[in-house]
């Protein structure tokens, strides 16, 4: 406070008002921070932090969206894994049947029964190859809805233009892969064309059925089914690899999100204990200022002199 | 030598102390009057009379009643008022501008852009689903709506500022007329050589109020009147005449909303406006002009740049010749390419089937949507290689920096003004303790003077009794 030559009542009062206003302003800010738990509510509270806060929020939003995509991809690949496990089981059963009927001692009726079972396995295998999740074919690349990626025999043909069923070439879906973004510069195919996985199996099962229906021994079919089984295992292995990458990515996102949230909190949130302490301190300062002002204002020369 | 001189001295003392008490009473009465400068009566010893025993004093006379003012402080107060008001107006307007960008509260353009790209990600995962397509259209509409809203807020603020300009000019005219009239009254009242203190106080208050509106300088003419000029040497008051400023809509200066903005100048004899350029500025008027033609235009331009960059980047992907909608057609523009910027940004597509998420006829194809999703992290040439969200963060942070800087400046100028007001109060303010003490002193002197008259009267009576 400067050294004023005279102190008038108005001067003392204006200093008191200014002091009270200053404390009240700080008190209001402390109350706002405690009530909102935010250090920065409007950009002018801390312009330097504002850009950082907005960037961190954008990062968090992007991470959330990516995490959502990763979870979606996990559900698609999880469904593929289940479908491929099922396909493998079908081929295992077919292999057993092929081994059992490799002998010439099997009766025709037994072969006929086996042929009927293989026919069912063939249908189940095709249905697995055409598995869907939420309208999307799991092994159809980009195809979604409409005709399945693997042709199924129509007997009799539903329409004259139905193409003839060729068990050695059933894949009619697109060759492009269905990919999603799991990072700023990382995308992953989560539904490729399933021809490489299923075509050998379809052919092998069909050949096995034809052999059994013809009453032939099936030793030649065993290796064919085994090869098809290898294709399915290989496909499942690739799916497993992708699932592991997605799980890693989910952990990465979770970890990065936690770090970003912590930095964001440091930028925008208040230290509640410190803020409460400041609030209490300012309340005391205001009380003391008002008390001092009250004593000052109660001093009146007219109480001491008589005119 | 008789008793008559003693009576004269006593009478003069009585009158002088009566006047001192009146001046004290006036000081006490005006203790809380804004702009009032305490007054004091200047006493001088009356010219002594030469006699056989040397010079004999003839008592006291009041030479004048003067104001206790420091002209340097008064001038500083006037010039500071201009800077304080300048900072105050900018602070208020920037706070309003800041309020128009509620990004830290979880709204605004920034949030809409994030939601838009979240919807794109959803479209990437489910390009065939109408629900995801509908959500994408809604998010696109929301982005356009947010841009329009924010641009509308900036436009409305500019129109408010422009409207306030007219009011400010009217207030300047009113104050210059008041100062001219006070000049006339002061000149008339001070012909006798006595200072017209009350009128000078009123003029000083008017000068300070005028300085809040526009930066001024003033100087005396020697007859009690003053001339007032802007810092650019445009005369606003010359003695008892005021120069009128006028306003008119200027069709050549179009605002953000497309309407004509206000121009102002000195009113010519023919009633037209003589443009003053930058010669009139500072204070409230200067702040309003700078906000209207500078800050708000810059913010609107930044918003337009961002809106156009988003529109062009998204449209470029959506209209890519390889892109296909659910009907197998090449996509049309998602955002209206004819829009001039943020204020009229609009979504043209209403049918979710028409979103070109694919690059083949296959409805499950998401390759075009993937290209759109990649825009989230892509630096844009028109934005200086910044992404959409980082550019927008920059806009909001810049507004925050301006608002914070002006809060600090306003706070500082208020402190400076309070300090100057305190200094003025210390020099020119009324101290009740001082006045009451003076009152007692003058009362005692008055009583003594009255006793002197009473004593002289008794002495006269004694003399008269001698001759009876």
Contacts between the chains, C-beta under 8 A, distances in Angstrom:
chain1	res1	chain2	res2	distance
A	2	B	419	7.2
A	2	B	422	7.6
A	2	B	423	7.2
A	4	B	422	6.9
A	4	B	423	7.2
A	4	B	426	3.8
A	5	B	426	5.8
A	5	B	427	7.4
A	6	B	426	5.1
A	6	B	427	7.4
A	6	B	429	7.4
A	6	B	431	5.8
A	6	B	434	7.2
A	7	B	426	7.0
A	7	B	431	7.3
A	8	B	31	8.0
A	8	B	425	5.7
A	8	B	426	7.2
A	8	B	429	4.0
A	8	B	430	6.1
A	8	B	431	4.2
A	8	B	432	7.6
A	8	B	434	7.9
A	9	B	31	7.2
A	9	B	431	6.9
A	9	B	432	5.5
A	10	B	31	7.0
A	10	B	32	6.9
A	10	B	425	5.6
A	10	B	429	5.4
A	10	B	430	7.4
A	11	B	422	5.7
A	11	B	425	4.4
A	11	B	426	6.0
A	11	B	429	6.0
A	14	B	418	7.0
A	14	B	421	7.0
A	14	B	422	6.4
A	14	B	425	7.0
A	15	B	422	7.1
A	18	B	418	5.9
A	40	B	104	6.3
A	41	B	104	6.2
A	41	B	105	7.3
A	42	B	98	5.5
A	42	B	99	7.6
A	42	B	104	6.2
A	42	B	400	7.2
A	42	B	403	7.7
A	43	B	98	5.8
A	43	B	101	7.2
A	43	B	103	7.8
A	43	B	104	6.5
A	43	B	396	5.4
A	43	B	397	6.2
A	43	B	399	5.8
A	43	B	400	2.5
A	43	B	401	7.8
A	43	B	403	6.6
A	43	B	404	7.7
A	44	B	94	7.7
A	44	B	95	7.6
A	44	B	98	5.8
A	44	B	400	4.9
A	44	B	401	8.0
A	44	B	403	3.7
A	44	B	404	4.0
A	44	B	407	6.1
A	45	B	400	7.8
A	45	B	404	7.8
A	46	B	400	7.8
A	46	B	404	7.9
A	47	B	397	5.5
A	47	B	398	8.0
A	47	B	400	3.7
A	47	B	401	4.1
A	47	B	403	7.8
A	47	B	404	5.1
A	48	B	397	7.7
A	50	B	104	6.7
A	50	B	393	7.4
A	50	B	396	6.1
A	50	B	397	4.6
A	50	B	400	4.7
A	51	B	393	4.8
A	51	B	394	6.5
A	51	B	396	7.6
A	51	B	397	3.9
A	53	B	104	6.6
A	54	B	103	6.1
A	54	B	104	7.6
A	54	B	110	5.9
A	54	B	389	7.2
A	54	B	392	7.4
A	54	B	393	3.8
A	54	B	396	6.3
A	54	B	397	7.4
A	55	B	389	7.4
A	55	B	390	6.3
A	55	B	393	5.6
A	57	B	110	7.7
A	57	B	114	7.7
A	58	B	110	7.2
A	58	B	114	6.0
A	58	B	389	4.1
A	58	B	390	7.5
A	58	B	393	7.4
A	61	B	114	4.2
A	61	B	117	8.0
A	61	B	118	6.7
A	62	B	114	7.7
A	62	B	117	7.5
A	62	B	376	6.6
A	62	B	377	7.8
A	64	B	118	7.7
A	65	B	117	7.0
A	65	B	118	4.6
A	65	B	121	4.6
A	66	B	121	7.5
A	68	B	121	7.0
A	68	B	122	7.8
A	69	B	121	5.6
A	69	B	124	7.1
A	69	B	125	5.9
A	72	B	125	4.9
A	134	B	126	7.5
A	134	B	129	8.0
A	135	B	128	6.4
A	135	B	129	7.1
A	136	B	128	7.3
A	136	B	364	6.1
A	137	B	364	7.8
A	140	B	364	7.5
A	141	B	364	7.9
A	142	B	358	7.7
A	142	B	360	6.7
A	142	B	362	4.7
A	142	B	364	4.7
A	142	B	365	4.4
A	142	B	366	7.4
A	142	B	367	7.8
A	143	B	362	5.9
A	143	B	364	5.2
A	144	B	127	7.4
A	144	B	128	4.0
A	144	B	362	7.3
A	144	B	363	5.4
A	144	B	364	2.6
A	145	B	128	5.8
A	145	B	363	5.9
A	145	B	364	7.1
A	146	B	363	7.1
A	174	B	360	6.9
A	174	B	362	5.5
A	174	B	365	7.8
A	176	B	360	6.8
A	176	B	362	7.7
A	176	B	365	7.0
A	176	B	367	7.4
A	178	B	364	6.4
A	178	B	365	8.0
A	178	B	366	6.6
A	179	B	366	7.5
A	179	B	367	8.0
A	179	B	370	6.7
A	180	B	124	5.6
A	180	B	125	5.8
A	180	B	366	7.5
A	180	B	370	7.7
A	181	B	121	7.1
A	181	B	124	6.5
A	181	B	370	6.5
A	181	B	373	5.5
A	181	B	374	7.4
A	184	B	376	7.9
A	184	B	377	4.5
A	185	B	377	7.8
A	187	B	370	6.8
A	268	B	104	7.6
A	300	B	432	7.9
A	301	B	432	6.4
A	301	B	433	4.7
A	301	B	436	4.9
A	301	B	437	7.5
A	302	B	436	6.7
A	305	B	436	6.4
A	305	B	440	6.4
A	307	B	436	7.7
A	307	B	439	6.6
A	307	B	440	6.6
A	307	B	443	6.6
